[in-house]
């Protein structure tokens, strides 16, 4: 598992909240939102994380 994947998993396990890819990118200082999106989609398919629809806990933006 890559460095970014581990950081995302650890952050989400610690915070126990929902975040949009943009905010995860900012909070974890990962330059590309697309990188976060790709990693999170892979982690979701591996059933390591969940992808929720609703509202981001950081920016309150609607998550689809």
C-alpha positions in Angstrom: 0.0 0.0 0.0 1.3 3.4 -0.9 2.2 6.3 1.4 -0.9 8.4 0.4 -3.2 5.4 0.9 -1.9 4.8 4.4 -2.2 8.5 5.3 -5.8 8.6 4.0 -6.8 5.5 5.9 -5.2 6.7 9.2 -6.8 10.1 8.9 -10.3 8.7 8.2 -9.9 6.2 11.0 -8.8 9.0 13.4 -11.4 11.6 12.4 -14.4 9.2 11.9 -16.1 11.9 9.7 -17.0 12.2 6.0 -14.8 14.4 3.8 -14.9 15.3 0.1 -11.9 14.5 -2.0 -11.0 18.2 -2.3 -10.9 18.6 1.5 -8.9 15.4 2.0 -6.4 16.7 -0.5 -6.1 20.0 1.4 -6.0 18.5 4.9 -3.5 15.8 4.0 -1.5 18.1 1.7 -1.8 15.8 -1.3 -1.4 18.1 -4.3 -3.9 16.5 -6.6 -7.6 16.0 -5.8 -7.6 13.4 -8.6 -5.0 11.4 -6.8 -7.1 11.4 -3.6 -10.2 10.4 -5.7 -8.3 7.5 -7.4 -6.9 6.2 -4.1 -10.2 6.4 -2.3 -12.0 4.6 -5.1 -9.4 1.8 -4.9 -9.7 1.6 -1.1 -13.5 1.6 -1.5 -13.4 -1.3 -4.0 -11.2 -3.2 -1.5 -13.7 -2.5 1.2 -11.2 -0.6 3.3 -13.1 2.6 3.4 -16.7 3.7 2.7 -17.8 6.4 0.3 -20.8 8.3 1.6 -23.3 10.6 -0.1 -24.1 13.5 2.0 -22.2 16.5 3.3 -18.5 17.0 3.9 -17.6 17.5 7.5 -15.0 20.2 6.7 -16.5 22.4 3.9 -20.2 21.3 4.2 -20.3 20.7 0.4 -22.6 18.1 -0.8 -20.9 14.8 -1.6 -22.3 12.7 -4.5 
